[in-house]
């Protein structure tokens, strides 16, 4: 997908029939993905990680058994980029390919979100060590 094919972020949002939500600060797209079992979840995460390598971009994410929470944002420069939007759309396609189940209630998504928040709270996830 080239930048000329970048989907509009609005088309991905829950308010327009998508499954992504925009964070309160408007700087990230996030959602949870649920699959039949851990193996399917791991396969999905592996496929996403391959896209991360291709696009040279990574998400903030967390995983518990059959559920993965993903947040796409750009740290430098801070905000929502075309890469974030494109990769969110790619995640939707991959999830469909791996048999994503219907969305979880918001409570489960909130718990997963807090795990991702914990990992990036020091702001050093993109700084070379």
N, C-alpha and C positions, 0 to 999 in steps of 0.2 A: 504494500500500500504506500503510495507516494504522498507527499504533503498536499498535492492537488486533490487527492482522494480522501483527505482527512475528514471523518464524519463530523458533523456539527455536534457539540457537546449536548445540546438540548435533546437530540434524538436518543441519547443514551439514558436520559433521566427518567426516574419513576413517574414524574408528572406528565411525561409524554409516552408512557407505555414501556419504557426501558426498565432496567433494574438498578441503575447507578444513582447515587445521591451525591450532590455537591456539598462539600463541607461548609460549615457556617462562614468560614473566611473566604470561601469561593476559590480556594487554591488547590483543591484536590477532588477527585472522583473516587468513591469507595462503594464496595458492596461485598456480600458474602456469596460463596458458591457451595452448594451441598451436592454430594454424590452418593451413590449406593454404598460404597465402602472405602476403606483407606487406600486400597490399590488404585481405584479409579481416581481418587483425589490426588494421589501421588503422580499418576500418569498426567493428569491435568497440570499439576505444578511443574512437572518436568517439561511439558510442552511450552508452558509460559516462560520457564527459565531459558529455553532455547530462543524464544523471541526476544527476551531481554538481551541475550548475547548478540543477536543480529542487530537490534536497534540501539545497543550500547546504552541501556536505560534499565533501571530496576524499580520495582514497587516496594512499598512498605507492606508486609504481609505477615499473617500468622495462620497456623494450621492446628486444628485439633480433630483427630480421627478423620471424619468424612466431610469436614467443613474447612474452607479456606477463606479468609478475609483478605481482600486486596484493596490497597489505596494507591492510586496513581497521582503523583505530584512531582514537581521539579524543585530541587533544592537550590540550584545555582543556574540561572537566576530563579528566585523563589516564585512559585505560582504554577498555574495549570498550563502545560505546553501542548503543542500539536502531537508530540510523542505520547504524552499521557492519554490524550483522547484516542489516538490510533490504537494504542496498546489496550485500552479498555475495550474497544470494539473487537480487537483480536481475541481478548479473553472471553467475550461473549460467544464468539464463533467456536473457540476451542471447547468451552464448557458444553455447548450443544453437542459437539462431536463426542465428548466423553460421557454423555448421558446425565447432564445436570438435572437434579430433582427440583421440585417446586421450592420457592424461597421459604426460609425459616422465619418464625416470628421475630420481631425487632429485638427482643431480649437477647437471643443468641448472637445476633449481629453486634449488639453493643458489647457483649463480653469479648468477642473476637477483636473488636475495634480497640478495646483497652489493652489487649496484648500487643497489638501493633504500636500503639502509643508508647508503651513502656520501652520498646526497643529503640525508638527514635527520639526519646525525650531529651537526650544530651545534644542532639543536633549534629552528631559526628558520623552519620551513616555514609556520607558521601566524601569524607575526607580521607585521603590516602594515609595509611598508617606507616 
